[in-house]
Amino acid sequence: MKGIRQWRRLRTGPLFAGKELGFVPTMGALHEGHLSLLRRARRENRLVAASVFVNPTQFNDKSDLARYPRPVAEDVKKLAEAGTDFLLLPAAAEMYPDGYTYKVTESEASAGLCGAHRPGHFDGVLTVVLKLLNLVKADRAYFGEKDFQQFRLIKGMAAAFFLDTEIVPCPTLREPDGLAMSSRNLLLEPAHRDLAPALYRHLRSKARPADIKRRLRALGFEPDYVEERWGRRFAAAKLGKVRLIDNVKA
């Protein structure tokens, strides 16, 4: 952990007082997409903080939570190599001392797309992000556009609750074959990994959403949705036990 200061217990007080701070919250299993957020935070701020926390409240499927990759030692090494100054690595009991009896709920934009297929997911996301932003008190926090619905909800929450942290969107990073980078890609079986880029390929075609959904199903995907809103086209589909999401400009 040379070059990175880590705090496992939550701290209060002006830890970064007077120094411009960028923050990248993650659930670990870091890939190049995460590292691109850290590099941007480094360019735009004097200090960079990150968090690694697999947030249990945003998983509506307990088996999905159990499968989620947790290579913590490797993540810490990557964060240090990326020039991260501070790492927040809390336990669930520290993040939820109330047992998750208090939570943040959004009543409009969260109802569709992933929200319609993952009950309670965005309550967990918004709650943990609000906690993290309140703890770190960064000038800017960076979020990838692959989870565009999530980004939109977090940005709206920050405005609704008068948070001082600026919510910064960052473009989706992709593998050479077009697959959006995601920690969940590590869980794909080899045959499914070969098939996975078809989601992006069909999403960016000129076909209608209903036709894209039908074509994905024919290839072996189990689509949850293919829809257009906010000037973008969104899709979510399962390959085996792994749920993939993506979006492109419509």
ZAFILUM-538065 format. One record per atom (N, C-alpha, C): z negated, y negated, x negated; residue in three letters. Coordinates in steps of 0.001 Angstrom, whole numbers, plus 500000, padded with zeros to 6 digits. Example, Ala and Ser with C-alpha at 12.3 -4.5 7.8 and 13.67 -1.06 7.14 Angstrom:
# residues 2
492200505690486810ALA/492200504500487700ALA/492200503300486800ALA/492920502250487150SER/492860501060486330SER/492130499970487100SER/
# end
This chain:
# residues 250
500000501209499169MET/500000500000500000MET/500000498744499138MET/500453498861497919LYS/500485497700497041LYS/501349496604497658LYS/500828495394497674GLY/501599494279498185GLY/501447494037499675GLY/500623494822500349ILE/500441494640501786ILE/498947494701502094ILE/498493493770502872ARG/497092493762503283ARG/496987494388504665ARG/496121495348504790GLN/496010496118506032GLN/494635495904506646GLN/494596495726507960TRP/493303495709508623TRP/493338496683509784TRP/492457497672509721ARG/492424498724510725ARG/491577498310511923ARG/490586497492511698ARG/489743497025512805ARG/490217495644513239ARG/490142495414514500LEU/490598494132515010LEU/489683493018514517LEU/490313491908514132ARG/489552490786513591ARG/489757489570514460ARG/488796488712514434THR/488909487437515137THR/488854486317514114THR/489200485145514551GLY/489155484005513640GLY/490533483653513124GLY/490640482511512474PRO/491935481980512028PRO/492409482655510739PRO/492774483932510803LEU/493175484690509626LEU/494350484041508906LEU/495277483465509691PHE/496479482896509102PHE/496530481378509264PHE/495400480754509411ALA/495346479325509725ALA/496153478504508729ALA/497013477628509281GLY/497766476705508457GLY/498984477289507782GLY/499299478559508043LYS/500450479203507412LYS/501380479744508500LYS/502654479402508395GLU/503630479837509389GLU/503758481356509331GLU/503602481991510495LEU/503510483447510548LEU/504537484040511503LEU/505288485034511034GLY/506178485817511874GLY/505577487193512103GLY/505800487749513286PHE/505146489002513684PHE/506178489959514267PHE/506112491221513822VAL/506988492271514346VAL/506110493412514863VAL/505921493509516186PRO/505163494622516741PRO/506044495869516845PRO/505523497031516432THR/506297498269516486THR/505411499422516965THR/506073500522517300MET/505359501774517562MET/505574502759516420MET/506001502231515268GLY/506154503087514102GLY/507460503864514114GLY/507509504912513254ALA/508750505659513015ALA/509859504662512694ALA/509594503840511702LEU/510425502677511412LEU/511809503085510905LEU/512812502322511343HIS/514185502531510914HIS/514780501175510518HIS/516060501159510188GLU/516698499945509709GLU/516644498816510739GLU/516642499162512028GLY/516517498135513055GLY/515213497371512931GLY/514106498100512766HIS/512818497437512561HIS/512839496578511291HIS/513408497153510224LEU/513404496446508953LEU/514223495161509019LEU/515272495160509841SER/516053493930510006SER/515222492843510680SER/514335493227511601LEU/513438492248512220LEU/512480491681511181LEU/511965492555510320LEU/511041492101509283LEU/511730491167508297LEU/512963491485507950ARG/513687490616507021ARG/513933489237507632ARG/514265489219508916ARG/514458487919509559ARG/513145487151509614ARG/512057487857509952ALA/510751487198509973ALA/510410486628508601ALA/510768487358507544ARG/510499486879506191ARG/511305485625505884ARG/512559485559506347ARG/513389484382506089ARG/512864483149506794ARG/512245483338507968GLU/511916482203508825GLU/510443481812508800GLU/509609482516508015ASN/508168482261508021ASN/507595482431506621ASN/506444481811506391ARG/505771481951505096ARG/505091483305504968ARG/504557483813506074LEU/503878485111506072LEU/504468485994507156LEU/504381487307506952VAL/504900488271507927VAL/503818489310508211VAL/503562489518509492ALA/502642490568509936ALA/503407491563510799ALA/502968492808510769ALA/503536493846511630ALA/502393494649512225ALA/502680495322513320SER/501718496269513879SER/502411497607514060SER/501645498670513902VAL/502098500026514213VAL/501089500597515195VAL/501522500793516427PHE/500626501289517466PHE/501464501992518529PHE/501287503307518639VAL/501960504064519696VAL/501151503855520968VAL/501654502992521816ASN/500895502504522966ASN/500887503524524106ASN/499744504146524382PRO/499733505218525392PRO/499995504737526808PRO/499712503478527114THR/499817503033528504THR/501248502820528966THR/502214502820528049GLN/503596502623528483GLN/504351503937528647GLN/503657505062528441PHE/504268506375528622PHE/503887506931529989PHE/504880507076530856ASN/504596507701532155ASN/504684509221532062ASN/505154509738530937ASP/505279511173530706ASP/504410511528529502ASP/503321512264529717LYS/502389512586528648LYS/503036513426527551LYS/503997514287527924SER/504661515101526908SER/505516514214526001SER/506070513152526550ASP/506841512193525756ASP/505935511501524743ASP/504739511137525175LEU/503764510530524262LEU/503396511504523152LEU/503194512763523498ALA/502807513756522496ALA/503910513997521468ALA/505169513884521891ARG/506299514128520982ARG/506633512932520111ARG/506163511758520458TYR/506616510558519766TYR/506278510642518282TYR/507254510405517389PRO/507007510567515939PRO/505998509558515412PRO/505154510035514473ARG/504099509186513916ARG/504002509345512393ARG/505032508991511653PRO/504973509101510182PRO/504291507881509561PRO/502985507742509769VAL/502289506502509437VAL/502377506168507944VAL/502156507158507080ALA/502179506879505640ALA/503560506370505213ALA/504607506977505746GLU/505965506540505431GLU/506228505132505968GLU/505691504852507172ASP/505868503522507752ASP/505200502452506889ASP/503994502736506443VAL/503273501758505615VAL/504050501467504336VAL/504627502507503748LYS/505435502323502541LYS/506643501433502825LYS/507327501683503935LYS/508497500876504291LYS/508110499422504549LYS/506978499212505196LEU/506526497852505461LEU/506228497112504164LEU/505601497791503232ALA/505297497169501949ALA/506575496823501202ALA/507535497738501213GLU/508807497501500521GLU/509582496355501162GLU/509373496144502473ALA/510053495054503178ALA/509365493713502995ALA/508255493697502249GLY/507570492443501967GLY/506604492000503046GLY/506126492940503858THR/505170492605504914THR/503822492240504290THR/503220491169504764ASP/501956490707504195ASP/500736491354504851ASP/500820491578506163PHE/499667492087506891PHE/500109493160507882PHE/499287494172508029LEU/499558495254508969LEU/498368495442509889LEU/498630495427511181LEU/497623495761512185LEU/497866497198512610LEU/496879498067512384LEU/497005499492512669LEU/495798499935513499LEU/495762499537514770PRO/494567499784515585PRO/494554501176516218PRO/493388501566516666ALA/493227502769517483ALA/493311502376518952ALA/493605503355519798ALA/493732503074521228ALA/492429502524521812ALA/491289503037521340ALA/490006502566521866ALA/489759501107521522ALA/490321500649520400GLU/490167499249520016GLU/491049498347520865GLU/492258498826521178MET/493172498032521983MET/492784498017523456MET/492097499065523907TYR/491733499167525323TYR/490235499443525487TYR/489398498511525048PRO/487950498725525190PRO/487510498782526648PRO/488356498244527553ASP/488046498273528983ASP/488581499528529657ASP/489237500423528873GLY/489814501621529466GLY/491074501347530268GLY/491727500217530015TYR/492951499829530713TYR/492698499543532195TYR/491563498958532492THR/491303498523533871THR/491929497158534142THR/492170496391533077TYR/492883495125533206TYR/494292495315532663TYR/495272494823533389LYS/496652495000532958LYS/497520493858533455LYS/498697493706532836VAL/499672492693533210VAL/500770493356534033VAL/501084492767535189THR/502136493299536053THR/503136492201536376THR/504415492503536225GLU/505491491615536616GLU/506157492208537848GLU/506531491363538797SER/506895491873540122SER/508369491789540483SER/509232491295539580GLU/510644491163539932GLU/511559491859538920GLU/511689491306537714ALA/512647491841536741ALA/512289493246536275ALA/511020493632536417SER/510586494961535971SER/510843496052536999SER/511275495676538196ALA/511394496663539277ALA/512616497554539137ALA/513686497060538485GLY/514906497835538370GLY/515067498466537009GLY/516257499032536778LEU/516610499652535503LEU/515509500614535050LEU/514968500442533845CYS/513949501379533367CYS/512688501356534221CYS/512384500208534785GLY/511189500126535622GLY/511253501016536839GLY/512449501224537380ALA/512620502076538557ALA/512470503553538216ALA/512660503902536955HIS/512634505310536553HIS/511410505679535719HIS/510638504684535320ARG/509440504941534517ARG/508269504163535126ARG/507656504681536171PRO/506574503954536856PRO/505448503563535897PRO/505072502297535939GLY/503975501809535115GLY/504348501467533688GLY/505581501778533291HIS/505988501576531904HIS/505833500116531472HIS/506374499209532256PHE/506357497806531830PHE/504980497177531984PHE/504132497689532850ASP/502740497228532858ASP/502108497485531496ASP/502351498702530973GLY/501795499052529664GLY/502380498210528550GLY/503692497984528593VAL/504356497186527566VAL/503812495762527562VAL/503816495123528727LEU/503393493728528794LEU/501920493574528429LEU/501103494514528844THR/499675494435528540THR/499425494514527044THR/500054495501526388VAL/499793495651524955VAL/500399494499524168VAL/501565494002524562VAL/502173492890523832VAL/501329491629523988VAL/500813491383525173LEU/499931490230525362LEU/498701490343524463LEU/498127491531524383LYS/496967491730523511LYS/497331491471522052LYS/498455492011521627LEU/498863491840520234LEU/499152490379519912LEU/499837489700520814LEU/500137488286520556LEU/498860487451520524LEU/497910487777521369ASN/496636487047521360ASN/495845487311520079ASN/495944488539519551LEU/495224488883518325LEU/495842488230517094LEU/497157488310516989VAL/497825487868515766VAL/498060486366515756VAL/498339485803516940LYS/498562484356517077LYS/499681483869516138LYS/500785484597516155ALA/501916484256515287ALA/502675483051515821ALA/503401482396514943ASP/504301481330515377ASP/505521481915516083ASP/505999483054515577ARG/507170483700516153ARG/506945485208516170ARG/507447485865517222ALA/507437487326517302ALA/508861487798517570ALA/509259488887516922TYR/510654489319516896TYR/510825490641517648TYR/511824490652518548PHE/512090491832519367PHE/513580492128519386PHE/513934493410519275GLY/515332493811519289GLY/515916493785520693GLY/517203493494520790GLU/517884493419522084GLU/518293494782522622GLU/518076495857521874LYS/518356497178522441LYS/517513497387523705LYS/516271496963523648ASP/515395496987524823ASP/515481495614525491ASP/516645495287526019PHE/516878493927526507PHE/516023493608527726PHE/515830494554528624GLN/514967494307529775GLN/513549494014529298GLN/513081494781528336GLN/511756494551527766GLN/511674493164527132GLN/512673492798526323PHE/512685491476525706PHE/512611490384526771PHE/513413490522527824ARG/513440489507528870ARG/512067489378529539ARG/511414490494529778LEU/510088490476530413LEU/509042489852529488LEU/509094490183528215ILE/508128489625527267ILE/508325488121527124ILE/509555487687527041LYS/509830486253526948LYS/509321485525528192LYS/509539486122529370GLY/509052485522530606GLY/507537485481530663GLY/506892486553530197MET/505432486584530184MET/504871485495529272MET/505469485346528092ALA/504983484339527154ALA/505064482945527758ALA/506145482691528511ALA/506277481391529165ALA/505278481247530311ALA/505115482306531102ALA/504234482248532276ALA/502780482022531891ALA/502361482578530737PHE/500966482467530318PHE/500769481416529223PHE/501780480546529017PHE/501665479420528085PHE/501286479864526680PHE/501856480983526222LEU/501561481448524875LEU/502272480555523863LEU/501634480341522727ASP/502217479491521692ASP/503288480210520878ASP/503294481518520901THR/504239482294520097THR/505636482233520675THR/506615481918519836GLU/508019481926520240GLU/508534483362520212GLU/509189483795521282ILE/509736485151521359ILE/511198485099520925ILE/511505485767519814VAL/512824485660519181VAL/513617486949519384VAL/514809486865520003PRO/515646488063520158PRO/516454488334518901PRO/516666489613518593CYS/517464490009517439CYS/518495491050517873CYS/519727490950517384PRO/520792491854517822PRO/520474493320517548PRO/521017494195518401THR/520869495636518237THR/521569496090516960THR/520895496881516157LEU/521531497504515003LEU/521973498916515364LEU/523118499324514831ARG/523711500605515199ARG/524012501445513961ARG/524019502747514182GLU/524479503670513155GLU/525987503500512993GLU/526585503999511906PRO/528034503878511722PRO/528859504426512889PRO/528326505409513618ASP/529062505963514759ASP/528790505234516064ASP/528022504143516025GLY/527787503321517205GLY/526475503546517910GLY/525774504619517616LEU/524497504891518288LEU/523487503804517943LEU/522853503237518982ALA/521817502233518754ALA/520645502859518006ALA/520187502194516966MET/519067502720516193MET/517815502771517053MET/517110503881516970SER/515908504085517777SER/515049505150517116SER/513732504982517205SER/512823506003516676SER/513027507334517382SER/513424507299518643ARG/513637508531519408ARG/514822509346518892ARG/515729508713518151ASN/516866509463517615ASN/516419510604516712ASN/515223510457516111LEU/514689511514515249LEU/514426512799516019LEU/514276512688517335LEU/513943513846518159LEU/515172514560518705LEU/516356514005518490LEU/517574514621519010LEU/517910515904518255LEU/518279516943518987GLU/518801518150518365GLU/520160517833517737GLU/520559518564516700PRO/521817518234516006PRO/523021518091516936PRO/523201518989517878ALA/524352518901518783ALA/524259517663519661ALA/523043517324520087HIS/522864516126520913HIS/523065514861520087HIS/522665514919518810ARG/522889513741517953ARG/524387513464517806ARG/525182514513517723ASP/526628514328517618ASP/527210513727518895ASP/526616514066520022LEU/527120513603521312LEU/526611512199521663LEU/525450511818521149ALA/524758510601521575ALA/525601509326521496ALA/526462509137520488PRO/527244507883520428PRO/528177507675521612PRO/528448508737522382ALA/529319508591523559ALA/528715507634524578ALA/527408507489524579LEU/526775506558525509LEU/527274505135525251LEU/527252504721524005TYR/527733503378523646TYR/529230503257523868TYR/529961504292523487ARG/531420504245523608ARG/531853504040525057ARG/531232504758525986HIS/531590504602527396HIS/531025503312527978HIS/529865502898527504LEU/529243501687528032LEU/530099500457527746LEU/530750500442526601ARG/531550499275526240ARG/533002499382526706ARG/533336500442527447SER/534682500575527987SER/534853499644529183SER/536058499587529713LYS/536329498738530873LYS/536140499488532195LYS/535670500714532123ALA/535466501502533338ALA/534332500928534175ALA/534352501224535465ARG/533293500787536361ARG/532011501575536073ARG/530831500985536356PRO/529583501697536104PRO/529528503081536739PRO/530004503212537973ALA/529961504517538639ALA/530814505540537895ALA/531965505105537368ASP/532830506011536620ASP/532206506394535287ASP/531551505434534634ILE/530874505729533371ILE/529773506765533593ILE/529033506588534644LYS/527951507525534942LYS/528510508931535162LYS/529608509028535865ARG/530237510321536137ARG/530747510963534838ARG/531345510150533970ARG/531850510685532710ARG/530727511151531790ARG/529643510404531767LEU/528499510817530961LEU/527934512144531447LEU/527832512289532737ARG/527317513535533295ARG/528218514716532923ARG/529525514488532920ALA/530465515544532565ALA/530319515969531104ALA/529886515032530257LEU/529700515333528835LEU/528392516071528547LEU/527465516082529504GLY/526186516746529299GLY/524985515827529309GLY/525214514523529508PHE/524104513586529691PHE/523513513747531088PHE/522273513305531242GLU/521651513194532563GLU/521363511706532786GLU/522317510963533356PRO/522142509505533474PRO/521075509130534499PRO/520237508175534131ASP/519329507548535091ASP/520057506418535811ASP/520781505608535050TYR/521497504486535655TYR/522565503969534704TYR/523564503364535267VAL/524512502497534574VAL/524696501308535504VAL/524207500140535111GLU/524202498983536004GLU/524515497704535225GLU/524954496702535959GLU/525215495395535376GLU/524299494351535995GLU/523681493567535138ARG/522877492405535561ARG/522628491520534350ARG/522304490262534635TRP/522019489282533583TRP/523184489162532590TRP/524407489408533056GLY/525557489292532177GLY/525698490421531177GLY/525016491534531423ARG/525059492669530505ARG/525264493959531295ARG/525661494984530617ARG/525792496318531206ARG/524757497222530550ARG/523937497860531357PHE/522812498683530883PHE/523038500149531231PHE/522498501026530392ALA/522526502454530693ALA/521295503129530128ALA/520842504151530832ALA/519800505042530336ALA/520201506453530718ALA/520063507385529776ALA/520461508764530041ALA/519686509692529123ALA/519446510893529593LYS/518754511899528791LYS/519759512843528145LYS/519433513210526911LEU/520110514302526221LEU/519031515290525833LEU/519008516425526491GLY/517893517337526286GLY/516611516684526745GLY/515627516579525863LYS/514343515978526201LYS/514238514516525764LYS/515318513971525215VAL/515275512616524661VAL/516000511653525585VAL/515318510571525932ARG/515902509550526796ARG/516431508410525929ARG/517715508112526075LEU/518372507064525310LEU/518651505871526227LEU/518535504671525679ILE/518909503472526415ILE/519834502643525538ILE/520663501825526195ASP/521556500930525459ASP/522025499851526407ASP/522573498784525849ASN/523168497727526665ASN/524178496964525833ASN/525156496403526508VAL/526187495570525873VAL/526452494393526773VAL/527054493359526226LYS/527462492238527055LYS/528567492683528019LYS/528449492295529262ALA/529436492718530285ALA/530736491953530118ALA/
# end
